[in-house]
């Protein structure tokens, strides 16, 4: 049976002078059999209201946007059949898919910001 390999990294969007923020993806790699469900965990720490994002990067390609949470409904539906649920009390934004495909093998990035990032923002990798 084929499997999907999901690698994870965290990203912070920061602007000069903003408060401390962090994002954690505890599992560096998740192996899932094709057709099985997957959850990619992400927890965050941010002052104020968080803006949360998930991105995907397939081999030899650039980052692609999956989904975001700004406010409103806590369950966010995204591209490629993925969804994530914002849980304020657990400071989590876990990415889920009910049935993984081989084409889901990629690097996944969870990102957090306490402000909407404009042209002055930058992405920063936090292991």
Secondary structure, 3 states (H helix, E strand, C coil): CCEEEEEEEEEEEECCCCCCEEEECCCCEEEEECCCCEEECCEEEECCCCEEEEEEECCCCCCEEEEEECCCCCEEECHHHCEEEEECCCCEEEEEECCCCHHHCEEEEEEEECCCCCCCCEEEEEC
